[in-house]
Amino acid sequence: MRFKAVVVALLSLSFAAVASAAQPIIIKFSHVVAVDTPKGQAAAYFKKIAEERTKGRVIIDVYPNSQLYKDKEELEALQLGSVQMLAPATSKFGPMGAKMFEIFELPYVFDNYAEVHKVTEGPVGKQLLKSLESKGVTGLTFWDNGFRCMSANKPITLPADMKGKKMRISSSKTIEAYMRLVGAMPQVMSFGEVYQAMQTGVVDGAENSPSNFQSQKMNEVQKYFTLTDHSYSGYAVIANKTFWDKLPKDIREILEQALKDATQYNNKMAQKDNDDALAKVKKAGKTQITALTPDQKQAWKKALLPIHQKMEDKIGKELIQSVYRETNFDPAKL
């Protein structure tokens, strides 16, 4: 009887060990935008292919639209291990001490996605992602969102039209600086609070990519949307470093490849989604979309150029010059 008891106990332990080993790895992936944005779709695509390729060993629970955390809270939640993955806007890293990331907020440093990708997919991008390790964060890849445009309840065509307007911004010293340069009054606010702030007049306007503007229904509370395309809007996909480093090597490699594929998917969708969003806003008929003339665009570029030099001490002159070389940007030609 004693022998049988020992056998049963050993078998129970064995079955428990197998069951434990078979438990899937759960990854909470939180983000603050709608499911039908480029980031929302890319997160869902990453979940799909990662779960398929790991054959049930990994389950990725995606929480969109600030379901878990607002954008002011999510980075701290990641560092504490409350979530394992995020895709915050690059502007969120400056306040946590990763000031180099504010290179992406410099106005008109990028004219198109091809110039952006020379930076994000090259040595500069790798340097930026690696700089997050000291914050307990593993930088994985960059995802496009679009180029930021100005919206308000009064027309905006020239920099002077910004004077006195209360504009919602994300927490970025660079964005704050260029808003103040053109006479606006920047208001730092969580993304999920912007619609109500526009509706109640707490802010007069904001800067957003077309897809974010439309998906959050800001066209219901903003009369004008101007295609200034003044600043790149993108995300860095990141993970809690302790969690990521402890993943089995084969699982980590599968997830990294899935992220590469999801990045390509996201970047293809970004331009299409922004074009589609503009079409939807136009069709809704509540917001007037304004395209700048070449002379108006040049006026914006000249007005905002001083921010590049102003932010050298914060971002790093050498980094700014590296980006200039990658994008063939020449301030003297403005």
MARGUMAR-228210 format. One record per residue (C-alpha): residue number from 0; residue in three letters; y, x, z. Coordinates in steps of 0.001 Angstrom, whole numbers, plus 500000, padded with zeros to 6 digits. Layout:
N
- k | r | c2 | c1 | c3
- NUM | ala | Y | X | Z
...
END
This chain:
334
- k | r | c2 | c1 | c3
- 0 | met | 500000 | 500000 | 500000
- 1 | arg | 502301 | 502861 | 500907
- 2 | phe | 501495 | 504551 | 497562
- 3 | lys | 502281 | 501328 | 495697
- 4 | ala | 505566 | 500999 | 497535
- 5 | val | 506532 | 504541 | 496565
- 6 | val | 505624 | 503887 | 492898
- 7 | val | 507626 | 500657 | 492864
- 8 | ala | 510601 | 502415 | 494442
- 9 | leu | 510455 | 505255 | 491902
- 10 | leu | 510184 | 502805 | 489021
- 11 | ser | 513131 | 500829 | 490368
- 12 | leu | 515208 | 503989 | 490567
- 13 | ser | 514145 | 504936 | 487057
- 14 | phe | 515066 | 501531 | 485646
- 15 | ala | 518380 | 501642 | 487506
- 16 | ala | 519144 | 505055 | 486020
- 17 | val | 518344 | 503832 | 482518
- 18 | ala | 520450 | 500738 | 483016
- 19 | ser | 523303 | 502865 | 484323
- 20 | ala | 523047 | 505252 | 481393
- 21 | ala | 523108 | 502318 | 479017
- 22 | gln | 526345 | 500934 | 480425
- 23 | pro | 529011 | 501084 | 477689
- 24 | ile | 532219 | 503035 | 478114
- 25 | ile | 535092 | 500565 | 478458
- 26 | ile | 538447 | 501581 | 476993
- 27 | lys | 541481 | 499439 | 477743
- 28 | phe | 543982 | 499799 | 474885
- 29 | ser | 547314 | 498192 | 475773
- 30 | his | 550351 | 497689 | 473561
- 31 | val | 553542 | 495621 | 473586
- 32 | val | 553813 | 494156 | 470074
- 33 | ala | 552264 | 491181 | 468303
- 34 | val | 548788 | 491211 | 466797
- 35 | asp | 550153 | 490721 | 463275
- 36 | thr | 552324 | 493862 | 463284
- 37 | pro | 551085 | 497156 | 461758
- 38 | lys | 550288 | 498519 | 465229
- 39 | gly | 548577 | 495309 | 466289
- 40 | gln | 546386 | 495297 | 463198
- 41 | ala | 545631 | 499023 | 463444
- 42 | ala | 544568 | 498675 | 467088
- 43 | ala | 542203 | 495846 | 466110
- 44 | tyr | 540841 | 497911 | 463202
- 45 | phe | 540296 | 500929 | 465473
- 46 | lys | 538385 | 498696 | 467921
- 47 | lys | 536174 | 497364 | 465120
- 48 | ile | 535189 | 500673 | 463556
- 49 | ala | 534907 | 502578 | 466843
- 50 | glu | 532537 | 500000 | 468330
- 51 | glu | 530473 | 499909 | 465139
- 52 | arg | 530174 | 503670 | 464898
- 53 | thr | 529313 | 504201 | 468559
- 54 | lys | 526630 | 501510 | 468277
- 55 | gly | 527598 | 499719 | 471459
- 56 | arg | 528192 | 502824 | 473564
- 57 | val | 531946 | 502111 | 473585
- 58 | ile | 533771 | 498811 | 474021
- 59 | ile | 537499 | 498778 | 473338
- 60 | asp | 539436 | 495936 | 474938
- 61 | val | 542788 | 495570 | 473166
- 62 | tyr | 545634 | 493879 | 475055
- 63 | pro | 548590 | 493101 | 472738
- 64 | asn | 552030 | 491593 | 473345
- 65 | ser | 552608 | 493117 | 476815
- 66 | gln | 549650 | 491171 | 478252
- 67 | leu | 548969 | 493947 | 480749
- 68 | tyr | 552156 | 495998 | 480965
- 69 | lys | 555700 | 495952 | 479640
- 70 | asp | 556860 | 499013 | 477782
- 71 | lys | 558676 | 500322 | 480871
- 72 | glu | 555404 | 500212 | 482826
- 73 | glu | 552665 | 501199 | 480408
- 74 | leu | 553082 | 504992 | 480443
- 75 | glu | 552827 | 505135 | 484219
- 76 | ala | 549782 | 502855 | 484031
- 77 | leu | 548149 | 505287 | 481602
- 78 | gln | 548911 | 508309 | 483771
- 79 | leu | 547405 | 506501 | 486767
- 80 | gly | 544297 | 505602 | 484776
- 81 | ser | 544860 | 501827 | 484903
- 82 | val | 544547 | 501823 | 481099
- 83 | gln | 542924 | 504490 | 478939
- 84 | met | 544838 | 504233 | 475642
- 85 | leu | 548319 | 503256 | 474488
- 86 | ala | 550412 | 503455 | 471336
- 87 | pro | 553973 | 503539 | 472680
- 88 | ala | 557059 | 504070 | 470559
- 89 | thr | 557935 | 507747 | 470318
- 90 | ser | 561245 | 506929 | 472014
- 91 | lys | 559350 | 506262 | 475274
- 92 | phe | 558433 | 509917 | 475810
- 93 | gly | 561934 | 511276 | 476416
- 94 | pro | 562337 | 509515 | 479780
- 95 | met | 559017 | 510969 | 480989
- 96 | gly | 560250 | 514491 | 480250
- 97 | ala | 558860 | 515016 | 476732
- 98 | lys | 562336 | 515392 | 475243
- 99 | met | 561098 | 516937 | 471990
- 100 | phe | 559890 | 513494 | 470880
- 101 | glu | 563475 | 512343 | 470485
- 102 | ile | 563471 | 514240 | 467187
- 103 | phe | 562203 | 510976 | 465679
- 104 | glu | 565296 | 509111 | 466858
- 105 | leu | 567750 | 511383 | 465076
- 106 | pro | 569554 | 509145 | 462576
- 107 | tyr | 568790 | 509740 | 458906
- 108 | val | 566696 | 512865 | 459501
- 109 | phe | 563987 | 511092 | 457446
- 110 | asp | 564665 | 509213 | 454228
- 111 | asn | 561134 | 507947 | 453604
- 112 | tyr | 557555 | 507920 | 454887
- 113 | ala | 556572 | 510985 | 452859
- 114 | glu | 559104 | 513060 | 454798
- 115 | val | 557886 | 511590 | 458084
- 116 | his | 554273 | 512509 | 457305
- 117 | lys | 555183 | 516108 | 456481
- 118 | val | 556221 | 516326 | 460121
- 119 | thr | 553672 | 514099 | 461890
- 120 | glu | 550668 | 515471 | 459989
- 121 | gly | 551762 | 519106 | 460061
- 122 | pro | 552308 | 521865 | 462651
- 123 | val | 555348 | 520141 | 464175
- 124 | gly | 553331 | 516976 | 464852
- 125 | lys | 550510 | 518956 | 466459
- 126 | gln | 553038 | 520804 | 468624
- 127 | leu | 554561 | 517520 | 469784
- 128 | leu | 551215 | 515940 | 470677
- 129 | lys | 550068 | 519054 | 472555
- 130 | ser | 553277 | 519053 | 474622
- 131 | leu | 552079 | 515851 | 476330
- 132 | glu | 549141 | 517546 | 478055
- 133 | ser | 551305 | 518714 | 480952
- 134 | lys | 552053 | 515033 | 481644
- 135 | gly | 548368 | 514156 | 481981
- 136 | val | 548355 | 512665 | 478486
- 137 | thr | 546284 | 513539 | 475414
- 138 | gly | 548248 | 513022 | 472206
- 139 | leu | 545937 | 511812 | 469439
- 140 | thr | 547880 | 510756 | 466341
- 141 | phe | 551040 | 509116 | 465010
- 142 | trp | 551308 | 505628 | 463540
- 143 | asp | 554161 | 504395 | 461326
- 144 | asn | 556055 | 501260 | 462215
- 145 | gly | 558994 | 501281 | 459842
- 146 | phe | 562643 | 502222 | 459690
- 147 | arg | 565050 | 500643 | 462134
- 148 | cys | 567661 | 498195 | 460918
- 149 | met | 570580 | 496570 | 462733
- 150 | ser | 570738 | 492875 | 463585
- 151 | ala | 573482 | 490802 | 465199
- 152 | asn | 575211 | 487434 | 465035
- 153 | lys | 578115 | 488893 | 463076
- 154 | pro | 577875 | 490864 | 459816
- 155 | ile | 577197 | 494603 | 460020
- 156 | thr | 577814 | 496675 | 456908
- 157 | leu | 579799 | 499680 | 458127
- 158 | pro | 579660 | 501729 | 461356
- 159 | ala | 582977 | 500202 | 462465
- 160 | asp | 581288 | 496784 | 462607
- 161 | met | 579282 | 497980 | 465603
- 162 | lys | 582317 | 498344 | 467858
- 163 | gly | 582036 | 496348 | 471073
- 164 | lys | 578590 | 494921 | 470334
- 165 | lys | 576028 | 494876 | 473155
- 166 | met | 572910 | 496287 | 471481
- 167 | arg | 569446 | 496371 | 473002
- 168 | ile | 567846 | 499805 | 472794
- 169 | ser | 564679 | 501429 | 474043
- 170 | ser | 565073 | 504116 | 476677
- 171 | ser | 566196 | 507043 | 474519
- 172 | lys | 569185 | 509304 | 475095
- 173 | thr | 569428 | 509914 | 471352
- 174 | ile | 569581 | 506206 | 470510
- 175 | glu | 572061 | 505662 | 473328
- 176 | ala | 574223 | 508488 | 471968
- 177 | tyr | 574402 | 507203 | 468416
- 178 | met | 575080 | 503646 | 469548
- 179 | arg | 577990 | 504863 | 471650
- 180 | leu | 579235 | 507039 | 468784
- 181 | val | 579826 | 503946 | 466633
- 182 | gly | 581399 | 502013 | 469515
- 183 | ala | 578450 | 499829 | 470523
- 184 | met | 577410 | 499193 | 474126
- 185 | pro | 573711 | 500096 | 474443
- 186 | gln | 571559 | 498029 | 476806
- 187 | val | 568142 | 499445 | 477754
- 188 | met | 565643 | 496598 | 477914
- 189 | ser | 561899 | 496008 | 477641
- 190 | phe | 560817 | 494879 | 474188
- 191 | gly | 559272 | 491664 | 475479
- 192 | glu | 562616 | 490578 | 476988
- 193 | val | 564706 | 490953 | 473835
- 194 | tyr | 564288 | 487468 | 472324
- 195 | gln | 565522 | 485706 | 475443
- 196 | ala | 568356 | 488216 | 475850
- 197 | met | 569493 | 487455 | 472291
- 198 | gln | 569097 | 483725 | 472821
- 199 | thr | 571221 | 483728 | 475989
- 200 | gly | 573841 | 486202 | 474747
- 201 | val | 572905 | 488981 | 477159
- 202 | val | 572834 | 491194 | 474072
- 203 | asp | 574538 | 490689 | 470717
- 204 | gly | 571901 | 492433 | 468672
- 205 | ala | 569333 | 495188 | 468417
- 206 | glu | 567693 | 497686 | 466104
- 207 | asn | 564180 | 496929 | 464888
- 208 | ser | 561816 | 497427 | 462026
- 209 | pro | 561547 | 494273 | 459894
- 210 | ser | 557986 | 493613 | 461091
- 211 | asn | 558976 | 493702 | 464767
- 212 | phe | 562083 | 491607 | 464070
- 213 | gln | 560084 | 488910 | 462311
- 214 | ser | 556938 | 488919 | 464456
- 215 | gln | 559011 | 488432 | 467620
- 216 | lys | 560911 | 485579 | 465907
- 217 | met | 564250 | 487285 | 466427
- 218 | asn | 565415 | 485697 | 463177
- 219 | glu | 565648 | 482453 | 465170
- 220 | val | 568421 | 483965 | 467325
- 221 | gln | 570079 | 486500 | 464987
- 222 | lys | 572194 | 485531 | 461981
- 223 | tyr | 572391 | 488907 | 460238
- 224 | phe | 569887 | 491665 | 459546
- 225 | thr | 571194 | 494775 | 457786
- 226 | leu | 568888 | 497262 | 456080
- 227 | thr | 570527 | 500357 | 457512
- 228 | asp | 567158 | 502197 | 457730
- 229 | his | 569024 | 504567 | 460022
- 230 | ser | 566167 | 505781 | 462188
- 231 | tyr | 562396 | 506093 | 461926
- 232 | ser | 560352 | 503866 | 464178
- 233 | gly | 556871 | 505075 | 464960
- 234 | tyr | 554233 | 505314 | 467645
- 235 | ala | 552122 | 508031 | 469196
- 236 | val | 548567 | 507010 | 470022
- 237 | ile | 547694 | 508580 | 473350
- 238 | ala | 544983 | 508605 | 476003
- 239 | asn | 544698 | 509427 | 479676
- 240 | lys | 543822 | 513126 | 479547
- 241 | thr | 541303 | 513104 | 482414
- 242 | phe | 539461 | 510160 | 480868
- 243 | trp | 539503 | 511623 | 477346
- 244 | asp | 538294 | 515057 | 478454
- 245 | lys | 535344 | 513515 | 480328
- 246 | leu | 534046 | 511572 | 477332
- 247 | pro | 530753 | 512851 | 475881
- 248 | lys | 531544 | 515245 | 473050
- 249 | asp | 529839 | 513138 | 470380
- 250 | ile | 531649 | 509995 | 471505
- 251 | arg | 534997 | 511787 | 471482
- 252 | glu | 534380 | 513068 | 467948
- 253 | ile | 533486 | 509577 | 466717
- 254 | leu | 536631 | 508128 | 468296
- 255 | glu | 538812 | 510881 | 466818
- 256 | gln | 537476 | 510167 | 463323
- 257 | ala | 537927 | 506431 | 463854
- 258 | leu | 541530 | 507120 | 464836
- 259 | lys | 542085 | 509123 | 461645
- 260 | asp | 540815 | 506180 | 459626
- 261 | ala | 542874 | 503721 | 461668
- 262 | thr | 545951 | 505886 | 461095
- 263 | gln | 545504 | 505694 | 457330
- 264 | tyr | 544988 | 501940 | 457640
- 265 | asn | 548099 | 501542 | 459800
- 266 | asn | 550328 | 503598 | 457535
- 267 | lys | 549259 | 501676 | 454435
- 268 | met | 549928 | 498406 | 456232
- 269 | ala | 553322 | 499438 | 457627
- 270 | gln | 555238 | 499304 | 454354
- 271 | lys | 553474 | 496127 | 453206
- 272 | asp | 554030 | 494364 | 456517
- 273 | asn | 557703 | 495262 | 456582
- 274 | asp | 558163 | 493993 | 453020
- 275 | asp | 556274 | 490804 | 453880
- 276 | ala | 558333 | 490344 | 457055
- 277 | leu | 561590 | 490546 | 455109
- 278 | ala | 560279 | 487944 | 452696
- 279 | lys | 559381 | 485625 | 455595
- 280 | val | 562797 | 486074 | 457217
- 281 | lys | 564498 | 485334 | 453900
- 282 | lys | 562333 | 482250 | 453336
- 283 | ala | 563064 | 480910 | 456840
- 284 | gly | 566732 | 480892 | 455872
- 285 | lys | 568178 | 481451 | 459345
- 286 | thr | 569110 | 485106 | 458910
- 287 | gln | 571096 | 486733 | 456121
- 288 | ile | 569559 | 490019 | 454956
- 289 | thr | 572066 | 492618 | 453766
- 290 | ala | 571195 | 495689 | 451709
- 291 | leu | 573707 | 498526 | 451939
- 292 | thr | 575402 | 499898 | 448849
- 293 | pro | 575071 | 503680 | 448266
- 294 | asp | 578631 | 504171 | 449538
- 295 | gln | 577945 | 502149 | 452669
- 296 | lys | 574736 | 504103 | 453348
- 297 | gln | 576656 | 507375 | 452936
- 298 | ala | 579260 | 506142 | 455422
- 299 | trp | 576510 | 505528 | 457995
- 300 | lys | 574982 | 508957 | 457421
- 301 | lys | 578307 | 510720 | 457882
- 302 | ala | 579219 | 508671 | 460941
- 303 | leu | 575934 | 509414 | 462719
- 304 | leu | 575443 | 513054 | 461704
- 305 | pro | 577287 | 514495 | 464760
- 306 | ile | 574389 | 513254 | 466914
- 307 | his | 572129 | 515940 | 465416
- 308 | gln | 574249 | 518732 | 466886
- 309 | lys | 574961 | 516809 | 470084
- 310 | met | 571236 | 516541 | 470827
- 311 | glu | 570334 | 520168 | 470071
- 312 | asp | 570270 | 521188 | 473738
- 313 | lys | 568029 | 518237 | 474621
- 314 | ile | 565612 | 518209 | 471681
- 315 | gly | 565758 | 521909 | 470814
- 316 | lys | 567713 | 523479 | 467967
- 317 | glu | 564628 | 525310 | 466685
- 318 | leu | 562635 | 522067 | 466485
- 319 | ile | 565441 | 520293 | 464631
- 320 | gln | 565666 | 523162 | 462158
- 321 | ser | 561875 | 523019 | 461663
- 322 | val | 562129 | 519352 | 460726
- 323 | tyr | 565054 | 520071 | 458389
- 324 | arg | 562871 | 522597 | 456572
- 325 | glu | 559957 | 520165 | 456283
- 326 | thr | 562147 | 517360 | 454917
- 327 | asn | 564645 | 519471 | 452945
- 328 | phe | 567466 | 517926 | 454950
- 329 | asp | 570816 | 519648 | 454418
- 330 | pro | 573654 | 518395 | 456671
- 331 | ala | 576209 | 520193 | 454496
- 332 | lys | 575444 | 517808 | 451615
- 333 | leu | 576512 | 514674 | 453500
END
